[in-house]
Amino acid sequence: MLDKFAEQNAVMRERYTDEFIMPEALETAYKTFVKACIDYRVSKPKNGKGETSDFIYSLMNDRLVTLTNLTGLPSKITTTLAREVVIDHFNELAEKQSKELNEYERGNF
């Protein structure tokens, strides 16, 4: 099964070479996230047993891999968590810019 996965990946990387261009930090973060999802899904009990085979089968056979596939969380949860991260990120950015503007206005730069 994993050989089939590797074949699919090789074909996609060859076919869409230009689309795989991304910052190394983003690719590393994404792969770390997927590994964390695998660890979570493999250890997560479902009816008293792990759901490893269902999880891998889903990733292998679904046309698209979604956050719900990876995490096992419902879409409403993954969407809410993603929105919370976006809100927090931009609030932190706005706060930083506000502090920098105040420093500039006071001549402390």
N, C-alpha and C positions, 0 to 999 in steps of 0.2 A: 504494500500500500504506500509506503514512504517513497519507494522508487517511482511510483506514478506521480506523486507530489513533486519530486525532484525534476522529473521530465517536464511537467507542466510549468514549473518555475523557469527552467532553462529556455523553453519556448517563449514564455512571456518576456523574459529579460532580453532575448534576442530580437523579438518582434517590436518591443517598445523601449529600446535602448535609451532614447532621448528622454523618455518619461521617468526613468529611474534616476535621473540626476537630481540630487538633493544634498543639503548640507550633511556632512558626516554625523554631526551631533543629532540631527533629526532621525537619521536611519538607526543610530545606536539607541536612541530613546525609544523608538518604535519597537525595535527588537527586544529591548529590555521589558517593555510593556507586555509584549506577546508572551515572553517567557514567564512573567508574573501571572498572566492569565492561564497559561498551561499549568503552572504549579497549583493555582487556585482550583481550576476545573478538575485536575486529576485527584486532588485531595478532598474535594467537596463531596460529601456523602449524598447519595440520591437513593431513597428507599433502602437505606442501610448499606449501600455499596457505591463505589465510585462510578463516575459516568465517563470514564476515559474513552471507551470504544465509541460511544455515541458522539462525543466531542470531536474525536479525530475523524470519524466518518462524516460528520457534518462539514468540517473544514475541507475535507477532500472532495466532497461531492456538491456542495453548494456553489453556485456560480459566483457569488460574491461573499466575501467574509466581512461580517459586520461587527460592530462593538458588542452587540447582543450575542452573536456566535462565540466571540472570544471570551467574554466575561461570564456568560450565562445569566446576566441580569436582564430584566425586561427593558424594552426600548425607552419607556418613560423614565426609568432610572438612569440609563446611560446618557440620555438627552439632558436631564436635569443636572447631573454631575458635570457634563461638558459645559453647560451654560454657567454653572457656578464658577468653574475655572476661568472662563472668559471674563465674567464680571469681576472676579478677584484680580485678574491680571490687569485689566484696564483701570480699575480703581487704584491699584498700586502705581501704575504708570502715571495716572493723573495726579496722584499725591506727590510723586517724585518731581514731576514737571512744575507743580505748584511751589514746592520748596525751592527748586532751582530759580524760578521766576522771582520769588521773594528775596532770595540771595542776590540776584542780579539788580533788583530794584533798590536794595539797600547798599549796593556797591560792594558786596562781599563775594567777589568771584575770583 
